[in-house]
Amino acid sequence: MRCCHLLTLTFLLLPGCAPQGSDTGRWEATWGRLGLSDGRFEKPRAIAIDRQDRLYVVDMTARIQVFSPAGEFLDGWQTPEHETGRPTGLAIDRDGNLLVADTHYYQVLVYAPGSKQPKIVGNGKGRRPGEFGLVTGIAQDSQGNYYVSEYGEYDRVQKFTPDWRFVRQWGGHGSEPGQFIRPQKLAIDEHDHLWVTDACNHRIQVFDGEGNLLDYWGTEGSAPGELYYPYDLALAPGNTLYVCEYGNHRVQKFTRDGHSLGCWGTVGRGEGQLSSPWGLVRNSRGQLVVLDSGNHRVQVVRME
């Protein structure tokens, strides 16, 4: 008998309810379910977290919803345009602005704290500096510079100043080191190195702020240490990181040089099981908040 049922916006933390498919992680909570009302989801596609551990989630309806750390609905709105497609990336910058990869409109939306009217960044579709392809990820370094990833025709990363003036670009479509096939997520570490989930090459790549390749690792597969469509990553203390694998329906913990430290999750609908997860963040308590996208919900897990 299942001891935990999915309830909209209910934080579930029931002792003795053992997660299924758990290897090195411990399932702690599940919240959300399919629907269009506040707190429900239709294939959530990206997640971000702010300094207060508030969670921002965008789904296939182009709704951005804000939740408390315990999964309580706080606010929500839709992006200005969404008939052509929906955003696939979210981030919070150093000033608390919500950055939205407005993928199919070839632009970045910048929402100031408390505002639902975004500033639009981008000069339209194109390969020239400041123009965008299908935008996927955004990150900001300690100097305030922004990095934006794109897939489609361009498969590149562009770097901008804090006031969004173009600095440089690198990448290109392909599988050689330094190239990309769908760079999906960006993250900046404490050394201002840029980490990229090179999703369709099934690997992670690391660059400095000049675009020089520092490291890359990952091979296609489902065994521990292998990757299958890594869509998101979260850097963690102790030179570790967590990778969300869309294709393997799991989260995997790695050292930063690519050694696997364990996996959590298998495909399914039970607690501790996942279906095509798109994203994850790590909160201040060390929990991972995972977008269980195919199941239209969020799961919370701890991987030590």
Secondary structure, 3 states (H helix, E strand, C coil): CCCCCCCCCCCCCCCCCCCCCECCEEEEEEECCECCCCCCECCCCEEEECCCCCEEEECCCCEEEEECCCCCEEEEEECCCCCCCCCCEEEECCCCCEEEEEHHHCEEEEECCCCCCCEEECCCECCCCCCECEEEEEEECCCCCEEEEEECCCCEEEEECCCCCEEEEEECECCCCCCECCEEEEEECCCCCEEEEEHHHCEEEEECCCCCEEEEECCECCCCCCECCEEEEEEECCCEEEEEECCCCEEEEEECCCCEEEEECEECCCCCEECCCCEEEECCCCCEEEEEHHHCEEEEEEEC
